[in-house]
Amino acid sequence: MNRVDQCFADLKAAGKKALIPYITGGDPKPNLTVELMHTLVESGADIIELGVPFSDPMADGPTIQLACERALAHNTSLKDILGMVKEFRETNTKTPVVLMGYLNPVEVMGYETFANLAKASGLDGVLVVDMPPEESQELAGYLKENDLKMIFLMAPTTPDARAKTICEHGSGYLYYVSVKGVTGSAALDVADVKANLDRIREKTDLPLGVGFGIKDGQTAAAVAKVSDAVIVGSALVRCIEENENAPEVIKQKLSSLMKEMREAMDA
Amino acid sequence: MSIDNTNVDLKAVTELPTETGHFGPYGGRFVSETLMAALDDLTELYERLSKDPAFQAEYDKDLAHYVGRPSPLYFAERLTEKAGGAKIYLKREDLNHTGAHKVNNTIGQALLAKYTGKPKVIAETGAGQHGVATATVAARLGLQCTVFMGKTDVERQKLNVYRMRLLGAEVVPVTSGTATLKDAMNEAMRHWVTNVDDTFYIIGTAAGPHPYPKLVRDFQSIIGRETKRQSMELEGRLPDAVVACVGGGSNAIGMFYPFIEDEAVAMYGVEAGGHGLDGDDHAAPLCKGKPGVLHGNRTYLMEDENGQIMGTHSVSAGLDYPGVGPEHAYLKDIGRVNYVAATDDEALEAFHTLTEIEGIMPALESSHAVAYGMKLAAGMDKDQIVVINLSGRGDKDIHTVASLDGIEI
């Protein structure tokens, strides 16, 4: 079984919700990423979303834009990121890892090469922010051949007919974007999120993750009540930004924010 | 991703894009999910209105009475003499209200915005011409206008920045990335995704997610349609070649599209050669780039081996862009249009030449077309005809040219 499916099955059996942290690979420097991934797992991560830095992160707010710039200052490439996944797998064979990023690095590597290399590296799924289902057929085919999940975004602006299409094309889980905006946006409205998730749940059995606007234990717990997974990115990336040159402090800060959210979600 | 360019059915080419916005492998719609519904709505609205005679009549009326169309097709006698070959005509888009071709499109998109009922418009701009054209139509229709402009461009196009502010627009300097046109477009997209309910995004070039490349082309095609008619009136035949500069490619596609089926008319798109195509300091993705995905469409890009978008260089802010409209990518692959480049120096020389011998000061963007057009004409017979699209006037560039000439104004 794909690690993502296994993870959600285990959580369901335990009556728990998934906590999914996002960090950008190569931020603040490439040789720290694998350590940070382990830190995230030790402090409560169920799945890791690993960002592939891109020069033009159109859907991201300032926090993740800067993370991309820090990673790109070290020329962190998609190939490097897959290398990090491989290294992570040497000591962790259980925690699913999903790549999140923009299409162009994948496009330039070539879909087939990417899917094969991703599988060989121990990756479990892919979320391409700027690739809606309509444009994804070819890539989806190669991912499927390699038992890699293709995760799609769903937004408050997504009409019912599109939502149905997305549910049919997606696998692993669906990522519901809680607010209209870029990553790191303002606070989300839990009642509004719940209403939209109820609407989506009528169309699919896939687990529903919620991201954008989750920044602490309180928001994580509130979202965990109405969803299957809580996705947190900018709040963690900010811990890296603020302590760029102090790896130990980064680990402490990531760990304490993760634990705060984990405890609040499990309470 | 190779295209068979033998026996291309040119009529079929004019029927592109497909319903999903594709020109062969190019174009499409590569944006995050939040924008998909807005793009679907816009596609539907445009499909409906483009067939609505009342909408067309309103657009045509604005072009005639507000923009001042048709723009002249002017025989540049002394430029012709200087080049020493084919007759050179200039399509005078520089004489449009606001001084460039950009207004043909902003008038059209602002009308669309009016039909959506959204009270706010946003735009990205490089040289500031599209920003000015957007601010202008926003002022006229009473729409709130925000223009995103790279900080580098804000500095080198001060005159246009002040023009936009006089017109009531807010100009937001963008500091991320390379602080030029591509970053302005990123920021405009980010703003749009956050404010999609009450904001209409007026994209200035024939790029971006479907339906933008199509609707910008359709609005700009007035350039080529007039040129055909005027050439018949003045010369009794179509030109042998048409030439236009290509950044994102809106003035070029406007000139080229109506000529696609006229196989005898050669077409040349002139990219920004910067310091030369041998190095990396240029903005010529069709000449030197590779296909990729940026800003909502698949097209030729200036990118590195890892798929990161490269910084570009051009003396003209309006051509300083690492991508290009997807229809140009397709026209290149099928071999219908020749894509070439003119360097900064060649463009500057053309700027001075046209100013000195014809009394017409071209925009630095358009100067690239003038430079190549003269070279092309020189190698042609005297009874042949070349039309150069003079997409904008050069007033906005006086500071840039002066400082390159070592003069402080």
Interface residues (C-beta under 8 A of the other chain):
Chain A: F54 S55 D56 P57 M58 A59 D60 G61 P62 Q65 L72 N75 S77 L78 K79 Y102 L103 N104 P105 V106 E107 V108 M109 V129 D130 M131 P132 E134 E135 F152 L153 M154 A155 P156 T157 T158 P159 R162 I166 V177 K180 G181 V182 S185
Chain B: T20 G28 R29 F30 V31 S32 E33 T34 L35 M36 A37 A38 D40 S176 G177 K182 D183 N186 M189 R190 V193 T194 N195 V196 D197 K290 P291 G292 V293 L294 H295 G296 R298 L301 E303 E305 N306 G307 Q308 I309
